[in-house]
Structures are given as structure tokens and as C-alpha cells.
Amino acid sequence: MGRVEELYEAQMTSAGELPQGVHIVAQASMLESMDAIAEQVTAVQCPIDAPLPVGKILVASIVVIEVDPSSRNSLDRIEQLRNEAPETPVIAGLSTVDIATSRQLLRRGVTDIVALPFAMDELVTAIVDASAALKTAKEGEVRLAPFMAVLKTIGGIGSTTIATHLASQMAADMGEDYRACVIDLDVQSGDVASYMGCDHRSNLADLLESEGRLDGELLKSVVTQGNEQVDVIAAPSDIIPIESIEFDQLMRVVTTARKHYDLVIVDLPASFTNWSLSTVFAADLTLMVGTLTIPSLRHAKRQLDFLTSMGIQRSSIEVVLNRVEKRLFANIGADDAEMALKHPVLALVSEDSNLLRTAQDQGELVDAIQKRSKFSKEIKHLADLLADRLDEVE
């Protein structure tokens, strides 16, 4: 008995079976040698030129598939399998194993290569190795930080001010070693960088154009420090067509940021696009910022109705009203807003235009100008409420 066979027998004795969910897709003649593990795997008979039986193998934990490099359909099946089940390890079986073909398959995302007809020791070793690598990868998965989208009902109502101050406050509440990242997705008129006094040479466009090169190092080279606990990915320097953003690439940016920060907040434009709507879908929580004015409340109602009509849960959307003047005889109150919106208002943030203008002119947050202010107190309250909500959706 060979060493690999001994290893196989030892594992089968201790574990009782191969990893569950292994599917072997091959011609009938190649499946004839599977008797030793027939009860441990699912054999899927499929000629080389037949379509990939996707419905049968999407539930697989590992796929072993016969490949004929001379058949275009056979190679296309590998591509389809990687697209349909990108997290599933794929082991390719080849009648003739050569360097060129092996490299081609590895570039297509194949995990391992074994010879055909299947040799039991080699096949079992490949399955065991793939299972161990999958387990290690799952154990080493990085926990993604909470992801919140900030949506404005109309332009110029202070949503960027809310987003930047929330990022700083929520990071501070987590602890001094925690950091937040604000991504400015208002690609035509974003002001996050200027509000936080960021001197940036790179911006969001550099990350969106990175294609396969996007990683933590590239992210680090693009972000700029807003304050001690907040980094900023600035909006593009040049005005770009708002529909030119590709959602898949944008989500790679967001996901990379979530891997390297403790909180990610995106500041969205006022108008809806396919990618901004998809971003709201992807967010853990969406904060809609409005004001106690008829135009803002009208737009907020329309946005809420639109988002819910697209399948977004109302419970994932929180409304905050900014620039609220606390007057005894106000024309419109928070209760009126809730009735108009048919949606609860999470919090109110007071008007303090002079303090905010002074802070923005200096590229600072309010706390850097005045340690104690009503505005800061209300931001702290809002941050506490949103932190609780994010805990609920995790």
C-alpha cells in the first residue's frame, strides 16, 4: 500500500467519509473507476460536448470535472462553472497533462489538476487538499465592516455634513484605535474632501479604473486622512458622466474598504442611477437626510415610495431631518413630517449655520472648532441610534 493510500485509508477511518458534496462530472467511461468512493461522491454523467448540468452541481462543495482541451465546449464549461459558482473549488481531469494546458486551466480558476482515467490515490488527495484549502480560506475570511449609505432628498441640505460628522463620531465611539472611511460617490459635485480639509492627489476614479489591481495597498495610496479616525476617498477631480460608474467595480472598492476599516459610509448623489440604487440595496443601512421643508419632504416621500417599490425594505431606511429650527410656533414639526412620509423620523439635527460655515471654511469638523455644541450633541445621539441599528442588522 502506498503512502497516499495509507493517508486516504487513515482519513476515511477517522473521518468516516470524504468531504460532503463532492460532485464528479465526466463521461460514463471515466466514472467506471469510482467504485471505491461511489458512496462518498455524486457522479454526474456528462459527455464532453454536452451542456454543463448547472442545476445538478450548484450545490456541490467541490467539483471534479473532465476536461478536453481540444473541445471549445469543454473549456467554456470551466468558464461557466467559475462564473456560476466562484467560491467552489474545481478540480480538472485531463487525459494528457502538459504545462501549457495546466497553466491555461489555472488561469481560468481551476484549483488542481489530476490525470485521466482517475487514479484513486491522486483523486482523493486532490479532493482532500481542496477541502482543507477551502476550510482554511473560510476560517481566514476577513469580517466586513458595517456599510452605511447616506442619501439626500434634495441637494444642498447638509447630507455631506451629516455623513462626515457621523463617520468621525461613530469611529470615536468604537474606540481610539478604530477608523472609518467616507467614500464620496457624489461624482459630479462631491465635497467630502474639502469639508474635511483633505489634500488629495488621487481619488475614486483611480480605484474604479484599477480593474484587477485593486487591493489594500492601492486603497491606502488613494485615501487621504480627514482626521485622526476618518479617511476619505475623494470624488473624481473632473466631472464624469454619472452613468459611467460600473456597479461591480464600485462594490469592489466598497468591499476593499470594508476589509480595512471599521465603518464605511458612502455619500450618494441626489439623483438615482442604476449603480446608486444598487448601492442602497447593498448597504446594511441607508440614512435619508432631509429638512422640515415642503420640497424636501415631498422628495423624501417620493424616494421612500420608489425605493420600497424596487424591493428595498423600509426597515433598512432611516430618516434624519437636518437644519431644524427649534421655534415655539414652527410651521412644520417632526410629527407632521412622519405623517407626510408615513415613515418614522429617527432624529433631528439643529440648524447652526455660523458654526458649520466656520468649520467648513477651515476644512475641519465642528468639534475641532468648538468642543461642546448643540450640533455635536445631536450628532452623538444620532450616532448612538445608528450604531444600535447596525448591530441589529448584523
C-alpha positions, -999 to +999 in steps of 0.1 A: +000+000+000+014+034-010+018+064+014-011+083-002-034+053+000-024+049+037-032+086+042-065+081+025-075+050+045-065+067+077-086+097+069-115+076+058-113+056+090-111+087+113-135+109+094-158+082+081-162+098+047-148+123+021-159+159+024-196+161+017-209+175-015-182+163-039-195+161-075-176+143-103-187+154-138-174+131-165-182+107-193-196+073-183-163+056-192-144+078-167-168+072-139-164+034-140-134+036-117-153+054-089-165+022-071-142+028-041-157+061-033-191+058-051-210+062-019-189+093-009-194+114-041-221+123-065-213+111-100-228+132-128-226+116-162-220+142-189-204+139-223-176+164-232-198+182-258-229+183-236-240+215-218-229+218-182-256+204-159-255+235-137-287+227-118-272+194-105-238+208-094-245+243-080-250+226-046-215+210-048-189+218-023-161+206-047-164+198-084-142+174-103-148+178-140-134+160-171-118+185-195-108+180-231-085+210-241-094+203-278-131+209-272-142+245-270-173+235-252-153+217-226-133+248-218-163+270-219-179+248-193-150+256-169-156+293-175-193+289-169-187+269-137-164+296-123-190+323-131-219+303-117-201+291-085-170+313-080-164+300-044-165+263-053-131+246-058-128+230-093-105+200-100-099+194-137-093+159-150-071+157-181-061+127-203-028+144-211-014+167-186+010+193-201+024+226-188+006+248-214-029+233-207-023+233-170-014+270-170-045+278-191-068+260-167-052+275-136-057+310-151-093+300-156-096+294-118-091+257-116-078+246-081-060+214-091-054+191-120-055+152-120-048+127-147-075+107-165-085+080-162-088+088-125-062+072-102-079+068-068-050+080-047-044+111-068-081+120-069-086+115-032-055+136-024-067+164-047-102+164-030-088+163+005-064+192-003-091+212-019-113+207+011-086+217+035-078+248+015-115+258+014-118+253+052-086+275+057-100+302+034-133+303+053-115+304+086-094+333+074-122+353+059-120+390+069-151+403+087-165+431+066-171+464+084-207+479+086-216+497+054-240+527+055-253+548+026-262+585+031-289+597+007-301+633+003-336+642-005-325+673-025-292+689-030-277+714-005-294+702+027-262+692+045-261+654+039-223+656+035-220+674+068-240+647+084-220+619+068-186+633+077-195+641+113-212+607+118-181+589+105-159+607+130-183+603+159-191+566+153-154+557+149-146+576+181-174+557+199-159+524+188-125+533+204-094+553+197-079+526+175-109+524+152-112+541+118-139+550+094-138+556+057-161+580+038-164+574+001-177+604-019-200+590-045-214+623-055-191+621-085-201+654-101-203+677-071-189+659-041-174+680-013-164+654+013-126+661+008-130+699+010-153+697+041-126+676+059-096+697+046-081+668+027-052+675+004-057+647-021-039+639-054-057+606-060-095+599-059-123+575-065-116+574-103-081+558-096-098+529-078-126+525-103-100+523-131-078+498-113-096+467-126-079+436-112-052+456-093-075+468-065-061+457-031-053+472+003-021+488-009-037+506-037-066+517-015-040+530+010-023+550-017-056+567-027-073+575+006-064+607+024-067+615+061-096+636+071-089+635+108-074+611+134-101+585+129-115+592+094-100+586+060-116+599+028-119+586-008-125+618-027-149+623-056-132+624-090-115+657-097-130+660-132-168+659-138-176+625-152-209+612-167-229+599-137-239+567-155-203+559-164-198+542-129-198+504-131-215+489-100-194+458-099-162+478-098-177+502-073-186+473-050-150+461-052-139+495-039-165+494-011-157+458-002-119+465-001-126+495+022-148+473+044-119+449+048-095+476+060-118+499+081-142+495+110-170+515+093-176+526+057-200+554+048-208+564+012-222+598+004-246+594-026-257+619-052-292+634-051-303+617-083-309+579-087-289+559-111-287+522-116-255+520-096-267+543-068-299+523-064-278+491-063-256+507-037-287+513-015-296+476-019-261+465-009-258+488+022-265+475+057-284+507+064-294+538+044-297+572+061-320+596+042-312+632+051-339+658+046-352+690+061-385+703+075-395+719+043-423+711+019-399+704-011-376+682+009-405+662+024-421+658-009-389+644-024-384+622+006-418+607+002-412+600-035-378+585-027-392+562+000-420+551-023-396+545-051-371+525-030-398+503-015-414+497-049-379+484-060-380+459-032-359+477-005-373+472+030-385+503+047-369+490+079-335+494+063-340+531+057-337+557+085-348+593+081-330+622+098-341+658+095-313+684+093-312+721+099-342+720+122-350+754+138-363+749+173-391+775+173-421+775+195-445+781+166-429+762+138-450+757+107-440+721+103-429+697+131-414+662+132-449+647+138-461+664+106-431+650+087-438+615+099-474+617+089-464+630+055-438+604+049-457+576+066-423+567+080-407+574+114-381+601+118-351+588+136-336+621+148-335+658+144-303+679+139-304+716+147-295+745+125-262+761+134-251+777+102-225+800+116-206+773+134-208+749+104-197+776+080-167+784+101-157+748+104-161+741+067-141+772+057-113+758+078-117+722+065-125+710+100-153+692+117-173+712+143-156+696+173-122+710+162-137+745+163-159+742+194-157+713+217-193+715+231-221+725+208-258+715+204-250+702+169-223+679+182-246+666+210-273+658+184-247+641+161-236+620+191-272+610+198-278+601+161-245+581+160-257+561+191-290+553+174-274+543+141-249+521+159-277+503+176-295+498+142-263+484+126-259+460+155-295+448+148-288+441+111-255+423+115 
